[in-house]
Amino acid sequence: METLSALQSLGLELPSPAYIVGAILFGLIGMAAYWHGKRAQQPRTRWWGVALMFYPYVVSATWLLYAVGVALCLGMWWDGQRG
């Protein structure tokens, strides 16, 4: 427990379970989009997948993780509907 309090005194905290679930969920959606885009020769879908897989590394707030993830998923869906 001393290590945990030492990290917290440096300003580092462990992510919440909701954050971890969201990061895994959007990472899996991104991986599926990347694979689909690769198989279907759709480079835009691959880029949507890359964005979904890696954006949790730069977002630290849980609410922002879900907001950006939903926005990226909706953007990918809208882009797919447009053709």
MMTF fields as JSON, N, C-alpha, C and O atoms, coordinates in Angstrom:
{
  "mmtfVersion": "1.0.0",
  "mmtfProducer": "UNKNOWN",
  "numBonds": 331,
  "numAtoms": 332,
  "numGroups": 83,
  "numChains": 1,
  "numModels": 1,
  "chainsPerModel": [1],
  "groupsPerChain": [83],
  "chainIdList": ["A"],
  "bondAtomList": [4, 2, 8, 6, 12, 10, 16, 14, 20, 18, 24, 22, 28, 26, 32, 30, 36, 34, 40, 38, 44, 42, 48, 46, 52, 50, 56, 54, 60, 58, 64, 62, 68, 66, 72, 70, 76, 74, 80, 78, 84, 82, 88, 86, 92, 90, 96, 94, 100, 98, 104, 102, 108, 106, 112, 110, 116, 114, 120, 118, 124, 122, 128, 126, 132, 130, 136, 134, 140, 138, 144, 142, 148, 146, 152, 150, 156, 154, 160, 158, 164, 162, 168, 166, 172, 170, 176, 174, 180, 178, 184, 182, 188, 186, 192, 190, 196, 194, 200, 198, 204, 202, 208, 206, 212, 210, 216, 214, 220, 218, 224, 222, 228, 226, 232, 230, 236, 234, 240, 238, 244, 242, 248, 246, 252, 250, 256, 254, 260, 258, 264, 262, 268, 266, 272, 270, 276, 274, 280, 278, 284, 282, 288, 286, 292, 290, 296, 294, 300, 298, 304, 302, 308, 306, 312, 310, 316, 314, 320, 318, 324, 322, 328, 326],
  "bondOrderList": [1, 1, 1, 1, 1, 1, 1, 1, 1, 1, 1, 1, 1, 1, 1, 1, 1, 1, 1, 1, 1, 1, 1, 1, 1, 1, 1, 1, 1, 1, 1, 1, 1, 1, 1, 1, 1, 1, 1, 1, 1, 1, 1, 1, 1, 1, 1, 1, 1, 1, 1, 1, 1, 1, 1, 1, 1, 1, 1, 1, 1, 1, 1, 1, 1, 1, 1, 1, 1, 1, 1, 1, 1, 1, 1, 1, 1, 1, 1, 1, 1, 1],
  "groupList": [{"groupName": "MET", "atomNameList": ["N", "CA", "C", "O"], "elementList": ["N", "C", "C", "O"], "formalChargeList": [0, 0, 0, 0], "bondAtomList": [1, 0, 2, 1, 3, 2], "bondOrderList": [1, 1, 2], "singleLetterCode": "M", "chemCompType": "L-PEPTIDE LINKING"}, {"groupName": "GLU", "atomNameList": ["N", "CA", "C", "O"], "elementList": ["N", "C", "C", "O"], "formalChargeList": [0, 0, 0, 0], "bondAtomList": [1, 0, 2, 1, 3, 2], "bondOrderList": [1, 1, 2], "singleLetterCode": "E", "chemCompType": "L-PEPTIDE LINKING"}, {"groupName": "THR", "atomNameList": ["N", "CA", "C", "O"], "elementList": ["N", "C", "C", "O"], "formalChargeList": [0, 0, 0, 0], "bondAtomList": [1, 0, 2, 1, 3, 2], "bondOrderList": [1, 1, 2], "singleLetterCode": "T", "chemCompType": "L-PEPTIDE LINKING"}, {"groupName": "LEU", "atomNameList": ["N", "CA", "C", "O"], "elementList": ["N", "C", "C", "O"], "formalChargeList": [0, 0, 0, 0], "bondAtomList": [1, 0, 2, 1, 3, 2], "bondOrderList": [1, 1, 2], "singleLetterCode": "L", "chemCompType": "L-PEPTIDE LINKING"}, {"groupName": "SER", "atomNameList": ["N", "CA", "C", "O"], "elementList": ["N", "C", "C", "O"], "formalChargeList": [0, 0, 0, 0], "bondAtomList": [1, 0, 2, 1, 3, 2], "bondOrderList": [1, 1, 2], "singleLetterCode": "S", "chemCompType": "L-PEPTIDE LINKING"}, {"groupName": "ALA", "atomNameList": ["N", "CA", "C", "O"], "elementList": ["N", "C", "C", "O"], "formalChargeList": [0, 0, 0, 0], "bondAtomList": [1, 0, 2, 1, 3, 2], "bondOrderList": [1, 1, 2], "singleLetterCode": "A", "chemCompType": "L-PEPTIDE LINKING"}, {"groupName": "GLN", "atomNameList": ["N", "CA", "C", "O"], "elementList": ["N", "C", "C", "O"], "formalChargeList": [0, 0, 0, 0], "bondAtomList": [1, 0, 2, 1, 3, 2], "bondOrderList": [1, 1, 2], "singleLetterCode": "Q", "chemCompType": "L-PEPTIDE LINKING"}, {"groupName": "GLY", "atomNameList": ["N", "CA", "C", "O"], "elementList": ["N", "C", "C", "O"], "formalChargeList": [0, 0, 0, 0], "bondAtomList": [1, 0, 2, 1, 3, 2], "bondOrderList": [1, 1, 2], "singleLetterCode": "G", "chemCompType": "PEPTIDE LINKING"}, {"groupName": "PRO", "atomNameList": ["N", "CA", "C", "O"], "elementList": ["N", "C", "C", "O"], "formalChargeList": [0, 0, 0, 0], "bondAtomList": [1, 0, 2, 1, 3, 2], "bondOrderList": [1, 1, 2], "singleLetterCode": "P", "chemCompType": "L-PEPTIDE LINKING"}, {"groupName": "TYR", "atomNameList": ["N", "CA", "C", "O"], "elementList": ["N", "C", "C", "O"], "formalChargeList": [0, 0, 0, 0], "bondAtomList": [1, 0, 2, 1, 3, 2], "bondOrderList": [1, 1, 2], "singleLetterCode": "Y", "chemCompType": "L-PEPTIDE LINKING"}, {"groupName": "ILE", "atomNameList": ["N", "CA", "C", "O"], "elementList": ["N", "C", "C", "O"], "formalChargeList": [0, 0, 0, 0], "bondAtomList": [1, 0, 2, 1, 3, 2], "bondOrderList": [1, 1, 2], "singleLetterCode": "I", "chemCompType": "L-PEPTIDE LINKING"}, {"groupName": "VAL", "atomNameList": ["N", "CA", "C", "O"], "elementList": ["N", "C", "C", "O"], "formalChargeList": [0, 0, 0, 0], "bondAtomList": [1, 0, 2, 1, 3, 2], "bondOrderList": [1, 1, 2], "singleLetterCode": "V", "chemCompType": "L-PEPTIDE LINKING"}, {"groupName": "PHE", "atomNameList": ["N", "CA", "C", "O"], "elementList": ["N", "C", "C", "O"], "formalChargeList": [0, 0, 0, 0], "bondAtomList": [1, 0, 2, 1, 3, 2], "bondOrderList": [1, 1, 2], "singleLetterCode": "F", "chemCompType": "L-PEPTIDE LINKING"}, {"groupName": "TRP", "atomNameList": ["N", "CA", "C", "O"], "elementList": ["N", "C", "C", "O"], "formalChargeList": [0, 0, 0, 0], "bondAtomList": [1, 0, 2, 1, 3, 2], "bondOrderList": [1, 1, 2], "singleLetterCode": "W", "chemCompType": "L-PEPTIDE LINKING"}, {"groupName": "HIS", "atomNameList": ["N", "CA", "C", "O"], "elementList": ["N", "C", "C", "O"], "formalChargeList": [0, 0, 0, 0], "bondAtomList": [1, 0, 2, 1, 3, 2], "bondOrderList": [1, 1, 2], "singleLetterCode": "H", "chemCompType": "L-PEPTIDE LINKING"}, {"groupName": "LYS", "atomNameList": ["N", "CA", "C", "O"], "elementList": ["N", "C", "C", "O"], "formalChargeList": [0, 0, 0, 0], "bondAtomList": [1, 0, 2, 1, 3, 2], "bondOrderList": [1, 1, 2], "singleLetterCode": "K", "chemCompType": "L-PEPTIDE LINKING"}, {"groupName": "ARG", "atomNameList": ["N", "CA", "C", "O"], "elementList": ["N", "C", "C", "O"], "formalChargeList": [0, 0, 0, 0], "bondAtomList": [1, 0, 2, 1, 3, 2], "bondOrderList": [1, 1, 2], "singleLetterCode": "R", "chemCompType": "L-PEPTIDE LINKING"}, {"groupName": "CYS", "atomNameList": ["N", "CA", "C", "O"], "elementList": ["N", "C", "C", "O"], "formalChargeList": [0, 0, 0, 0], "bondAtomList": [1, 0, 2, 1, 3, 2], "bondOrderList": [1, 1, 2], "singleLetterCode": "C", "chemCompType": "L-PEPTIDE LINKING"}, {"groupName": "ASP", "atomNameList": ["N", "CA", "C", "O"], "elementList": ["N", "C", "C", "O"], "formalChargeList": [0, 0, 0, 0], "bondAtomList": [1, 0, 2, 1, 3, 2], "bondOrderList": [1, 1, 2], "singleLetterCode": "D", "chemCompType": "L-PEPTIDE LINKING"}],
  "groupTypeList": [0, 1, 2, 3, 4, 5, 3, 6, 4, 3, 7, 3, 1, 3, 8, 4, 8, 5, 9, 10, 11, 7, 5, 10, 3, 12, 7, 3, 10, 7, 0, 5, 5, 9, 13, 14, 7, 15, 16, 5, 6, 6, 8, 16, 2, 16, 13, 13, 7, 11, 5, 3, 0, 12, 9, 8, 9, 11, 11, 4, 5, 2, 13, 3, 3, 9, 5, 11, 7, 11, 5, 3, 17, 3, 7, 0, 13, 13, 18, 7, 6, 16, 7],
  "groupIdList": [1, 2, 3, 4, 5, 6, 7, 8, 9, 10, 11, 12, 13, 14, 15, 16, 17, 18, 19, 20, 21, 22, 23, 24, 25, 26, 27, 28, 29, 30, 31, 32, 33, 34, 35, 36, 37, 38, 39, 40, 41, 42, 43, 44, 45, 46, 47, 48, 49, 50, 51, 52, 53, 54, 55, 56, 57, 58, 59, 60, 61, 62, 63, 64, 65, 66, 67, 68, 69, 70, 71, 72, 73, 74, 75, 76, 77, 78, 79, 80, 81, 82, 83],
  "secStructList": [7, 2, 2, 2, 2, 2, 2, 2, 2, 6, 6, 7, 7, 7, 7, 7, 2, 2, 2, 2, 2, 2, 2, 2, 2, 2, 2, 2, 2, 2, 2, 2, 2, 2, 2, 2, 2, 2, 2, 6, 6, 7, 2, 2, 2, 2, 2, 2, 2, 2, 2, 2, 2, 2, 4, 4, 4, 6, 7, 7, 7, 2, 2, 2, 2, 2, 2, 2, 2, 2, 2, 2, 2, 2, 2, 2, 2, 2, 2, 2, 2, 2, 7],
  "xCoordList": [0.805, 0.0, 0.853, 0.384, 2.092, 2.952, 3.252, 3.378, 3.365, 3.627, 2.456, 2.652, 1.248, 0.064, -0.016, -0.303, 0.228, 0.183, 1.334, 1.193, 2.473, 3.586, 3.233, 3.549, 2.585, 2.154, 1.091, 1.118, 0.167, -0.871, -0.287, -0.794, 0.76, 1.393, 2.09, 2.292, 2.458, 3.044, 1.989, 2.32, 0.721, -0.36, -0.816, -1.612, -0.34, -0.736, -1.812, -1.675, -2.876, -3.963, -4.322, -4.145, -4.824, -5.284, -6.608, -7.407, -6.855, -8.133, -9.279, -9.085, -10.465, -11.65, -12.042, -11.651, -12.807, -13.288, -14.114, -14.051, -14.882, -15.668, -14.755, -15.066, -13.636, -12.678, -12.056, -11.922, -11.685, -11.053, -12.022, -11.63, -13.281, -14.293, -14.481, -14.55, -14.563, -14.735, -13.549, -13.727, -12.335, -11.143, -11.097, -10.747, -11.451, -11.47, -12.576, -12.353, -13.76, -14.892, -14.58, -14.754, -14.123, -13.852, -12.611, -12.512, -11.679, -10.534, -10.947, -10.44, -11.865, -12.354, -13.165, -13.048, -13.984, -14.738, -13.765, -13.951, -12.725, -11.716, -10.966, -10.675, -10.652, -9.951, -10.823, -10.339, -12.106, -13.026, -13.155, -13.189, -13.226, -13.327, -12.056, -12.119, -10.914, -9.651, -9.588, -9.233, -9.939, -9.908, -10.891, -10.566, -12.086, -13.08, -12.584, -12.71, -12.027, -11.515, -10.358, -10.203, -9.554, -8.426, -8.917, -8.432, -9.881, -10.414, -11.198, -11.127, -11.951, -12.815, -12.101, -12.717, -10.808, -10.022, -10.646, -10.799, -10.999, -11.585, -10.648, -10.711, -9.78, -8.8, -9.428, -8.879, -10.557, -11.177, -11.677, -11.561, -12.223, -12.689, -11.511, -11.62, -10.388, -9.185, -8.743, -8.348, -8.799, -8.384, -9.348, -8.92, -10.639, -11.592, -11.234, -11.276, -10.883, -10.497, -9.238, -9.163, -8.252, -7.009, -7.32, -6.802, -8.164, -8.527, -9.227, -8.951, -10.139, -10.84, -9.911, -10.115, -8.908, -8.0, -7.052, -6.696, -6.638, -5.557, -5.958, -5.146, -7.173, -7.523, -7.581, -7.358, -7.864, -7.865, -6.505, -6.442, -5.434, -4.121, -3.939, -3.054, -4.758, -4.612, -5.776, -5.744, -6.795, -7.956, -7.894, -7.767, -7.984, -7.863, -9.183, -9.323, -10.137, -11.419, -12.371, -12.471, -13.062, -13.972, -15.106, -15.435, -15.712, -16.831, -16.367, -17.111, -15.131, -14.6, -14.273, -14.424, -13.827, -13.563, -14.827, -14.796, -15.944, -17.199, -17.734, -18.262, -17.607, -18.105, -17.351, -17.965, -16.029, -15.228, -15.459, -15.544, -15.561, -15.797, -17.117, -17.188, -18.161, -19.46, -19.416, -19.973, -18.758, -18.652, -17.886, -18.279, -16.806, -16.053, -16.871, -16.829, -17.612, -18.461, -19.557, -19.833, -20.177, -21.202, -20.594, -21.211, -19.406, -18.736, -18.425, -18.602, -17.961, -17.665, -18.943, -18.948, -20.031, -21.301, -21.798, -22.233, -21.736, -22.2, -21.363, -21.896, -20.055, -19.167, -19.495, -19.436, -19.835, -20.22, -21.539, -21.713, -22.457, -23.747, -23.61, -24.353, -22.658, -22.443, -21.815, -21.981, -21.105, -20.512, -19.111, -18.449],
  "yCoordList": [-1.186, 0.0, 1.255, 2.314, 1.16, 2.336, 2.799, 3.997, 1.861, 2.22, 2.991, 3.96, 2.566, 3.241, 4.666, 5.586, 4.868, 6.228, 7.073, 8.288, 6.451, 7.202, 7.662, 8.787, 6.799, 7.183, 8.278, 9.205, 8.175, 9.188, 10.53, 11.573, 10.524, 11.784, 12.436, 13.65, 11.647, 12.188, 12.642, 13.186, 12.415, 12.822, 11.728, 11.991, 10.514, 9.391, 8.58, 8.245, 8.27, 7.472, 6.351, 6.462, 5.28, 4.166, 4.547, 5.261, 4.085, 4.396, 3.654, 2.607, 4.214, 3.585, 2.36, 2.247, 1.451, 0.295, 0.706, 0.043, 1.785, 2.251, 2.695, 2.463, 3.327, 3.752, 2.534, 2.504, 1.547, 0.348, -0.389, -0.839, -0.513, -1.172, -0.404, -1.004, 0.916, 1.731, 1.619, 1.511, 1.642, 1.533, 0.181, 0.111, -0.877, -2.21, -2.293, -2.815, -1.781, -1.829, -1.093, -1.651, 0.151, 0.919, 0.389, 0.511, -0.19, -0.819, -2.029, -2.23, -2.83, -3.995, -3.569, -4.166, -2.532, -2.016, -1.503, -1.74, -0.799, -0.293, -1.411, -1.311, -2.47, -3.598, -4.271, -4.635, -4.431, -5.031, -4.13, -4.625, -2.821, -1.895, -1.936, -1.897, -2.014, -2.081, -3.346, -3.291, -4.486, -5.745, -5.717, -6.166, -5.193, -5.106, -4.197, -4.538, -3.055, -2.142, -2.729, -2.46, -3.527, -4.162, -5.208, -5.275, -6.024, -7.059, -6.481, -6.994, -5.41, -4.832, -3.759, -3.116, -3.567, -2.557, -1.163, -0.425, -0.815, 0.491, 1.227, 1.017, 2.088, 2.751, 3.687, 3.837, 4.319, 5.21, 4.42, 4.883, 3.254, 2.419, 1.969, 1.89, 1.677, 1.32, 2.474, 2.254, 3.704, 4.859, 5.117, 5.509, 4.902, 5.001, 3.977, 4.277, 2.769, 1.727, 2.077, 1.837, 2.636, 3.051, 4.132, 4.098, 5.089, 6.158, 5.594, 6.015, 4.633, 4.035, 3.222, 3.166, 2.602, 1.796, 2.638, 2.24, 3.792, 4.515, 5.784, 6.316, 6.3, 7.533, 7.401, 8.407, 6.231, 6.168, 6.497, 6.815, 6.426, 6.752, 8.246, 8.64, 9.086, 10.531, 11.155, 12.353, 10.383, 10.89, 10.322, 9.112, 11.205, 10.704, 10.713, 9.971, 11.52, 11.577, 10.506, 10.301, 9.835, 8.758, 9.277, 8.658, 10.401, 10.932, 11.312, 11.148, 11.825, 12.203, 10.965, 10.981, 9.898, 8.643, 8.142, 7.763, 8.145, 7.671, 8.636, 8.202, 9.939, 10.925, 10.821, 10.815, 10.74, 10.642, 9.292, 9.223, 8.222, 6.898, 6.802, 6.245, 7.345, 7.336, 8.21, 7.84, 9.37, 10.25, 9.566, 9.672, 8.87, 8.159, 7.02, 6.796, 6.301, 5.219, 5.777, 5.215, 6.881, 7.497, 8.033, 7.929, 8.598, 9.074, 7.947, 8.084, 6.832, 5.675, 5.133, 4.769, 5.077, 4.597, 5.541, 5.092, 6.848, 7.836, 7.778, 7.882, 7.613, 7.492, 6.232, 6.253, 5.15, 3.915, 4.041, 3.447, 4.804, 5.006, 5.86, 5.674, 6.793, 7.66, 6.916, 7.288, 5.88, 5.08, 5.314, 4.726],
  "zCoordList": [0.0, 0.0, 0.0, -0.417, 0.458, 0.46, -0.96, -1.213, -1.874, -3.267, -3.86, -4.593, -3.545, -4.05, -3.523, -4.29, -2.244, -1.7, -2.227, -2.362, -2.528, -3.112, -4.524, -4.909, -5.288, -6.633, -6.585, -7.394, -5.65, -5.522, -5.114, -5.529, -4.317, -3.931, -5.123, -5.128, -6.128, -7.352, -8.359, -9.413, -8.028, -8.927, -9.863, -10.764, -9.683, -10.533, -9.824, -8.647, -10.543, -9.975, -10.926, -12.139, -10.364, -11.182, -11.837, -11.232, -13.063, -13.709, -13.032, -12.415, -13.16, -12.575, -13.404, -14.565, -12.814, -13.595, -14.815, -15.85, -14.709, -15.852, -16.988, -18.156, -16.661, -17.677, -18.363, -19.586, -17.58, -18.133, -19.058, -20.135, -18.646, -19.482, -20.789, -21.862, -20.698, -21.901, -22.841, -24.054, -22.292, -23.126, -23.846, -25.024, -23.135, -23.753, -24.806, -25.898, -24.483, -25.412, -26.71, -27.793, -26.612, -27.82, -28.547, -29.768, -27.815, -28.463, -29.296, -30.4, -28.767, -29.525, -30.753, -31.823, -30.584, -31.739, -32.795, -33.989, -32.347, -33.274, -33.978, -35.17, -33.253, -33.861, -34.923, -35.995, -34.617, -35.594, -36.827, -37.954, -36.62, -37.752, -38.595, -39.824, -37.939, -38.677, -39.537, -40.714, -38.93, -39.679, -40.841, -41.941, -40.606, -41.674, -42.795, -43.971, -42.44, -43.45, -44.236, -45.427, -43.567, -44.255, -45.25, -46.379, -44.825, -45.71, -46.871, -47.988, -46.617, -47.641, -48.467, -49.317, -48.216, -48.938, -48.771, -49.745, -47.542, -47.231, -46.271, -45.06, -46.806, -45.936, -44.907, -43.816, -45.215, -44.224, -43.02, -41.885, -43.251, -42.141, -41.288, -40.064, -41.93, -41.157, -40.275, -39.13, -40.783, -39.985, -38.83, -37.745, -39.052, -37.943, -36.866, -35.673, -37.299, -36.351, -35.586, -34.381, -36.256, -35.588, -34.556, -33.44, -34.93, -33.996, -32.76, -31.637, -32.975, -31.844, -30.948, -29.735, -31.523, -30.713, -29.87, -28.761, -30.378, -29.715, -28.982, -28.224, -29.169, -28.483, -26.964, -26.29, -26.367, -24.899, -24.267, -23.08, -25.036, -24.491, -24.252, -23.493, -24.884, -24.72, -23.958, -23.675, -23.622, -22.886, -21.476, -21.292, -20.479, -19.102, -18.333, -17.361, -18.733, -18.022, -18.561, -19.771, -17.653, -18.057, -18.925, -19.937, -18.551, -19.339, -20.733, -21.7, -20.848, -22.149, -22.99, -24.212, -22.332, -23.035, -23.73, -24.901, -22.989, -23.571, -24.619, -25.643, -24.38, -25.347, -26.675, -27.741, -26.607, -27.835, -28.507, -29.733, -27.725, -28.296, -29.032, -30.127, -28.431, -29.095, -30.344, -31.378, -30.257, -31.428, -32.562, -33.724, -32.238, -33.28, -33.883, -35.093, -33.045, -33.564, -34.476, -35.536, -34.06, -34.903, -36.193, -37.253, -36.12, -37.324, -38.275, -39.485, -37.739, -38.589, -39.217, -40.393, -38.441, -38.989, -40.078, -41.138, -39.823, -40.802, -42.071, -43.176, -41.915, -43.068, -43.88, -45.109, -43.198, -43.879, -44.624, -45.688, -44.077, -44.724, -45.988, -46.951, -45.978, -47.125, -48.296, -49.458, -47.964, -49.046, -49.15, -50.005]
}
